[in-house]
């Protein structure tokens, strides 16, 4: 039956009631409850403001974190990036731009070797091999090595710093030449196998073709030969470990790691299989560095702990797959970092001094090919603090020698949701940019007791705010991009109104228009927002419970009530947390009864229970 205010003024779950209007209240509940902070250090949570704040001052724990401010999130991480350097703690800056490093083919082999103080970069393009010692210049000089008779395709090269070995697969036996020589390589006299890959690792020379691996003596003779008993096995790479040699092989669609220990004479024993990857994940390359075995796979990259327990050691424990970059094809190490090559001309970097999980180092994108329609990064080399790599669709790439930065770089903080699922409204954003030191100061340094001749210092420098441009775009949870904002140093900027449960902040750093070697350096950012959840009303209704009450209008007429039964009904609805309809006049809303309080006036005439006032506290549903 529809409620009629002509009968009694309110109804709960279609039961009408008389109300004492003096005690009736309807109040919107505050968004934020009163809080008490018990932390030892001051923080954002102690600010007496209606706005919620999020900020970030470090990015050196890398990419791959989808949510910036979940309970288990690390504020030193972010989601994705391109063209920015995050590895200096407390700042984000632009990376160097890459350039084409040679007039060679695209899908080539590239390796770096050192002889004394001379660094060589070797390129293998089919049957032709080139090398350069000035590859860090704008126009490197490439010297061609004379091809051997029949000009077979070179399948691999390696060097010990003096001798260079060349593999030709089934087309020819191993050949050697001297590092830096342009003369045609000579056959390795004692060599009896035709190797597809060749590796000089830990003072050992390893060769392999298909399912057969071999340890070679200096003259090319086989010290030991290892034939896999698994059908379809193909060896792909070797590296050295604390107590022996690790080999990587693929058998159909499974990558495996093998360990070769040495016998009492120092010759490698038959390898033991120490790890299998999950089905469908194959290995492209391996290397060892900083006590870890690093595995580039068809699905991403893994880091493994190597067992160093004596001659019979060699077991490994590998960590979870880092699949953010997609397939990884190549590896290089330098300082505390590992560089690895992915798809679309993208190189990535991992910091082995910082781990975000067990055997998961901090990682992020690094330099990228400038070639059109870039391909897979199949080889990487690190020389004199610069990265060189092969983009299989555009050839050899490297960081430029002029200090030119990329035109722009971006990074996505990941979703910011203030650890809640209800809506927020963005208010302001501001950033702190590192100032740039430039010449032109007016201060005179003419103290007669001091000589100002240090060439590394500028004595009349002044600080300019910063160079380049910093922009930010916010994207709502529904994918709506707000107007891009251009920020000034430490100057808050108002944000377009948008209501969303979460926002991604996409930052864009642009280099200086008149000097391509200078760009902005972001040191921190701060974002303010208002919480905007769906509001809830509290309705407090004092209900008159008497055996006889009068109807609402006119002189009224007496109605009888069972006070105990009505009280029990409302209380049962409260206990069950039942959603009920609350009606007053012609207004209706769904509510939950949160609390019931009864104050008696007197016993009923028949002495069965009380008459009095039942105060009901109800909360509207959002």
Secondary structure, DSSP 4 states (H G I P E B T S, - for coil): ----TTT-SEEETTEEEEE-GGG-EEEEPPSS-------SS--GGG--SSEEEEEE---TT-S--SBSSSTT--TT--SEEESEE--STT-BEEPBPEEE--SS-SS-EEEEEEETTEEEEEEEETTEEEEES-TTSSS---EEEPPPTT-PPP-EEEESSSEEEEE-GGGS--EEEETT--SPPEE-TT--S--SEEEEETTEEEEEETTEEEEE-TTS-EEEEEE--STTEEEEEEEE-SSSEEEEEEETTEEEEEEE-B-TTSPBPPPEEEEEPPTT--EEEEEEETTEEEEEESS-EEEEEEP-SSTT---EEE---B-TT-S--EEEEETTEEEEE-STTEEEEEEEEEEEETTEEEEEEEEE--STT---EEEEEEETTEEEEEETTTEEEEE-SS-PBPSEEEEEEEEE-TT-SS-EEEEEEEEEE--EEES--------TT-----TT--TT-EEES-SSEEEEEEEETTSPBPPPEEE-BT--EE----EES-EEEEEEEEB-SS-TT-B--EEEEEEEEEE-PPP-EEEEEEEEE-SEEE-SSTT--EEE--HHHHHHHHHHHHHHT-EEEEEETTEEEEEEEEEEEEEEEEE-TTSSSEEEEEEEEEEE--
